[in-house]
Amino acid sequence: MGILSLLILAQALSQKRTGTIEEISYSNNKITISLKDTFENLIIFDNKPINLKEGDQIEYWGREEIYNGDKQIIVNRLEKITN
């Protein structure tokens, strides 16, 4: 019963969501993606260029965090839906 509870909890913490990219910014060790029509920022802890651009629709999975009063999603999976 304990393992089942952990699986359900892990699934709830990392739900699939969709959005449209408004802006992508790179820094030393992370990529920040701002989405249109939301105040969420997606955070990817990597600095390799990604094959995404403004206007792309994406699906993403990750966990929510509050950092300096702002809601952000720490992304563990990201896929492009359209160009």
Phi and psi in degrees as a GROMACS rama.xvg file:
@    title "Ramachandran Plot"
@    xaxis  label "Phi"
@    yaxis  label "Psi"
@TYPE xy
-65.856  -40.324  GLY-2
-66.5449  -40.3438  ILE-3
-61.0111  -42.0872  LEU-4
-61.7844  -41.6614  SER-5
-65.2581  -39.777  LEU-6
-64.0022  -42.6173  LEU-7
-64.9074  -42.7194  ILE-8
-63.7046  -44.222  LEU-9
-62.7517  -39.2236  ALA-10
-65.9936  -40.3188  GLN-11
-67.0356  -33.5551  ALA-12
-77.1493  -17.5792  LEU-13
-130.597  73.3392  SER-14
-90.5518  149.789  GLN-15
-74.4581  132.761  LYS-16
-134.431  165.673  ARG-17
-128.586  159.488  THR-18
-170.893  171.716  GLY-19
-116.342  130.273  THR-20
-71.485  129.94  ILE-21
-100.096  -39.0405  GLU-22
-157.907  147.089  GLU-23
-125.034  129.496  ILE-24
-129.937  143.095  SER-25
-111.158  141.427  TYR-26
-131.78  -171.028  SER-27
-54.4367  -43.7792  ASN-28
-133.303  15.6588  ASN-29
-154.418  159.082  LYS-30
-117.027  131.74  ILE-31
-114.393  127.652  THR-32
-115.763  121.644  ILE-33
-94.0215  137.799  SER-34
-105.547  148.485  LEU-35
-70.9401  147.438  LYS-36
61.1328  26.4969  ASP-37
-154.485  158.433  THR-38
-98.9462  9.49584  PHE-39
-82.8675  142.781  GLU-40
-113.778  139.435  ASN-41
-96.1229  133.938  LEU-42
-117.174  127.26  ILE-43
-120.635  119.467  ILE-44
-83.7671  81.1359  PHE-45
-166.666  161.515  ASP-46
-127.238  13.6305  ASN-47
-78.1653  137.534  LYS-48
-57.255  142.068  PRO-49
-111.601  153.126  ILE-50
-88.5519  59.8005  ASN-51
-134.583  156.819  LEU-52
-146.378  170.138  LYS-53
-56.1711  134.15  GLU-54
95.7173  -16.5451  GLY-55
-65.8135  139.934  ASP-56
-93.5078  137.496  GLN-57
-133.103  157.384  ILE-58
-111.243  139.82  GLU-59
-145.138  153.227  TYR-60
-126.901  139.984  TRP-61
177.801  -173.57  GLY-62
-117.445  142.956  ARG-63
-78.1636  142.424  GLU-64
-142.827  156.363  GLU-65
-109.358  124.14  ILE-66
-130.335  119.983  TYR-67
52.6889  38.3121  ASN-68
80.6449  -0.220154  GLY-69
-108.168  140.237  ASP-70
-79.6287  132.134  LYS-71
-140.104  157.145  GLN-72
-115.157  121.644  ILE-73
-83.7867  109.313  ILE-74
-82.6083  132.376  VAL-75
-113.51  -8.29717  ASN-76
-157.132  139.727  ARG-77
-147.319  133.872  LEU-78
-138.601  142.282  GLU-79
-82.829  136.172  LYS-80
-95.119  -48.9348  ILE-81
-139.943  171.648  THR-82
